[in-house]
Amino acid sequence: MEKKNKIFKGVKEQKGVSYQEITNKNAVEKLKQKRQIKRTVDELFKGITSGDTTSLSQGITLIESTKAEDRVLSNKLIEHCLSIEATKSIRVGITGVPGVGKSTFIEAIGRTLAKKGNKIAVLAVDPSSSKSKGSILGDKTRMTELVRESNVFIRPTASGKTLGGVGQYTREAIILCEAAGYDRILVETVGVGQGETAVYEMVDFFLLLKLAGAGDELQGIKRGIVEMADAILINKADGSNKDAAKLAMSAFRSALHLYAANASGWSPKVMLCSALDHTGIDETWAMIEAYVKFTSTNGYFQKKREDQNVHWMMQTIKNQLNIEFFQYSKTKKFIKQQIELVKKNKVSPFVAAQAVLRQHKSSL
């Protein structure tokens, strides 16, 4: 069978539905039948570009697969999506520690954009357990209002072994969403702290959510994730927390003066927001649009996307080399031998690692 005729069966994905449909047994049965349909890459591509969210979900499942045969099909699907003139989009990365209110904020700003007629794709990354390897994938259930919008697509994804707060194939998922016509891409990171910088390499605007009165003021003077942020948003600035939020805003503004100027020429902003009260939401998006206009005018917007493409080409090479290295049969066997020697203290881990690399190189 030729490669072009191979099929992919996305049996674990479902199209977003309303609560009314969930309670309808006939609708559920039809949905199950639709998910069982076998599709070629060309059929998936046609469905994605026509706005079918089931095809989009199955396409993302395909690109997340680690099977060798699926990688061939997923590469073909991505090439198809890149071959068309995708919708001009704005990609926004949203990060912050657990409990800062990322999901609530995304729901608030997503509903605002949906009412303006935009098509919004939310790619929410959940942490994977180091023990069970599973993820809760509960972001979609927390966005109860946003999920009802017909022009919104929400895709929870497990982070797996990928560091940096995003999934290994989040970059490719963005490409598929843009091919499907989504012009506002919101990427929510895992939310584990200072190390979530990978998302910076795949979005146009990097938004950092912070809390007042939770020790975050000290984090504001640390280099790392704060240094990369295009804006810092003090969330939950409501009720009795308003005064503390204003103090935090002043502290972060002072901290930003310690950093060197951004390559974009943009001066990072610090603002207040309450996703719960829906205050500061419109102002936040207006700021993001101002950033896009500013960086588009000085040429940085396009340059950053070009640099990101190069970065992800190199990252893909590293990922593929990593996969092929550990799947090579002779190398796998030799690694097991070295592990036993390390366990018995007959060789150091460093010497064993060098031996594995030499063996792999000689066997190619």
Number of C-alpha atoms within 10 A of each C-alpha: 5 5 12 12 12 15 17 20 16 20 15 11 20 17 18 20 15 14 11 8 13 13 10 10 10 11 14 14 11 10 17 16 11 15 20 13 11 14 18 17 23 16 13 22 23 17 18 24 20 14 16 15 21 20 26 28 25 23 27 25 21 22 24 20 13 10 10 11 13 18 15 15 23 22 15 18 23 19 12 16 22 14 10 10 10 18 14 12 18 18 19 21 24 25 30 25 19 11 11 20 20 25 20 21 22 21 22 22 19 27 21 17 18 17 11 9 10 18 23 27 25 26 25 27 25 24 24 20 14 10 6 7 12 14 17 12 16 14 21 20 12 12 18 14 14 25 21 15 18 13 18 21 23 20 19 19 26 22 25 18 14 14 15 20 24 30 27 22 17 21 18 18 23 23 17 26 31 26 26 25 21 25 19 23 23 23 26 25 26 26 22 14 16 17 12 20 22 18 23 21 18 25 22 25 24 24 25 23 23 30 24 21 13 11 11 16 19 12 16 22 18 15 14 15 20 23 19 17 23 21 23 24 24 26 27 25 24 18 9 9 14 18 14 16 24 15 13 26 24 13 17 24 16 12 19 22 12 12 13 8 13 13 9 17 11 15 14 19 17 20 22 24 24 21 21 15 13 16 17 19 20 14 13 20 14 12 15 19 14 13 21 16 13 16 19 14 11 12 12 18 18 14 14 18 15 11 13 18 15 12 13 15 12 12 13 14 11 12 13 11 12 11 13 13 15 14 11 13 11 14 19 14 12 15 20 12 13 20 16 12 15 17 11 10 10 11 15 14 15 10 11 19 16 11 15 20 13 11 15 18 10 8 9 7
